[in-house]
Amino acid sequence: MAEWLSNGNRDTPAKSGSTTKGLPEREATWVRRLFEKAVGGSYAVVLQPQGWRVRCGGTLGWQVDQKTSGIDQILPTMRTDVVPDHAPSGRRIVIDTKFTSIVTGGWYREETLRSGYVYQIYAYLRSQVGRGDPLADCASGLLLHPSVGDAVDEMVIIQGHGVRFATVDLAASSREIRTQLLRLCQAPLFPVLT
C-alpha cells in the first residue's frame, strides 16, 4: 500500500528507481481537488432543480487570430472548475476554487488578493466575450477559497463583469456551508453599494 501511495497512483505500484511526488504535495493536490468537486457537486444538487445547468471541469478556448506552428504545444489551457448557467435569467457564473488563503502579504499593504488568481478569473471572463454566447458576454466570476472562522465576501465590477472574492467557512456545519455556497450564487451578485 505504501508504495502505491508514494507514486501518486493508487492502482499501480511504484517502479524501482522512479521519482514521485512526495506525500504532502500529493495530499494537498488531493484536498484541493476534493474541495473543487465538493463545491461543484453542491451546486449541481442545489441549483439544477432551480433551472441551472452546472458544468464542472470544462475548458475555455482562446480567441486566436493567428498562430505559429508550435504554440498549441505551449499555450496554457484555460480550465474552469465550476460554471453554473441560468438561461432564463441570462446568468453565468465562472467559479474558480482555490485551496489557499484568499489573501497574501502585499508589497505596500499588509494583505492583498493573489494577483495571479485575479488575472486568471479576468482571463476566463474577458477571453470569451464577443464569441456569440450572450451568457459569456455578461458572465460573472467567483474566486472561492476555504477558510476556518474567517469570512471574506468582496466584489468589484471590471469591464462590465462582476467578480466576487469570497470564502466558505469549512468549520461550519454542512447546512451552514450549503447556505454560504447558495448565497454566493443568488441574484443579485452585487447588492446596491452606497
N, C-alpha and C positions, 0 to 999 in steps of 0.2 A: 504494500500500500504506500509506504513512504517513497519508494522510487517512482510510483505513478504520480504522486503529488509533486515531486521535485522537477518533473519535466514539463509541467504545465498542461498535461493531457492525462486525464483520468482513465482513458481507455487503453493506452499502450504504455508499457514500462519504458523508462529512460534507457537509452543505449549507453554502453560503457564509453566514457570519454566525451560524451556530449555536453554542450554548455546549455544551461537552462536558466530561466528566471528564478530568482530567489522567492521563497515563500511569502515574505512580507509584501513584495511588489505584486505577486500574483494574487494575494488575498485582497489588496487594495483595489486591483482591477476587478476582481470578482464582486466586491462590495459595491463598487461604483456601478457596475452593470446591473446588480440586483436592485439598487436604488432606481436606476433608469427604467427597468422592467416593472418595478412596483408602481412607479408613477404612471407609466403607460397603461398598465393593467387597471389601475384605479380609475383613470379617466375613461377607458373603454367601458368598464362596468357601469359607471355612473352617467356618463354623457351620451352613450349610444342610445339608450331608451328615450332620451330627450331630443333625438333627431340629429345628433352629431355623428360624424364619421371620424374615427380615431385611427390614424396610421402611426405605427411605431417602426423606427429604424429605416426610414426612406432616404433616398439621395436626391440632391438638387443638382441641376446642370448649370454650368457657367454659360453666359451669353457670349460665345466665342465668335468673333467676326472673321479672324484669320488665325492660322497657327502653323508652327513649324512641325516637322515630321516627328520629333521626339517629345513634344510637350505632353502628349497623352500619358506617357510613362512617368512623368514627374509632377504634373499638376495635381494638387490635393483634391480629393473628393469631398464635397460638402455632404455630410451625413447627419440627418436630423434624428433627434431622439423620439419626440412625440409631436404629432401635428393633428390637433382637432380642427375639423371644418364643420361649420354650421351654415349650410347653403341658404336656408330660409332667412337668416339674419345677415348673410354676407360676411360672416366672421371666419377668420382663420387665425390660429394662434400657433406659432412655431415655438416649441418648448425645447430648451436645451438644458439638460440636467448636468450638474457638476457635483462631485463629491469632495469639495474643498470648502474652506471658509469663503463666504461671499466677498469679504474684503481682505486686503493685504496692506502691509505698510507702504506708504507712498513717499515720493521724493520731498514734497512740500507740505504734506499733511500726515496726520497720524494713520488714517485709514483711507483706502481708495478701492474702488472696484478694480478687478483684474482687467487691465486694458485688453489683453488678448481675447478674453471672453466677450468683452463689449464689441470688439471688431468682428468676432465670429458671428454673433447674433445679427449684427448690422449687415454683414455679407449675406447671411441667409435670407434676410428680408429684401434688401435692395437688389440683389442679383436676379430676383425673379420678376421684378416689375417690368411691365410692358411686353409680356410674352403671351397675351391673350387670355390670361386667367384672372378674372376680376377679384377672386379671393386673395391671390398673391399680391395684387396691386395695392390692397389696403390691409395686408396682414399685420398682426401684432406679434411681438416677441415676448417670451418669458424666460428669463435666466433663473433657474430654480436650484437652490442649494439646500442641503440639510443643515439643521442646527440642533443644538441641545440647549433649550432655555432662552435663546436669543431670537428676536423677531425682527426681520427687515422686510419692508414692503415699500419700495420706492419706484417711481415711474417717471418717464420722460417721453416726449414726442420728438423723434428725429426724422426729418424729411417726410413727415406725414405718417410715420409708423410709430405706434405706441410700443414702448419697450418697458417691461416691468422686471425689476430685480427683487427677488423675494426668497425667503427661506420657509421651510416647513420644519416644525419642531418635532424631531423624532422621539423626544421624551414624552410626548403627549400620548393619550390613549388612541387606539385605532380609529375610534369615532371622531375624535378631535382632528386627527391627521386628515381624515377624509373631508371634514368640514373645511379645513385650511386649503386643501387642494381644490375643492369645488369653488370656494370663494375667489380663488385666483383666476378662474375661467369665466366667472359670471360677468355679464354686462352690467354697467359699463366698465370697460377696462380702467378708465380714468374717471374718478369722481370729479365733481366740479372743484377745481383748485381755486382757492382765494388767497 
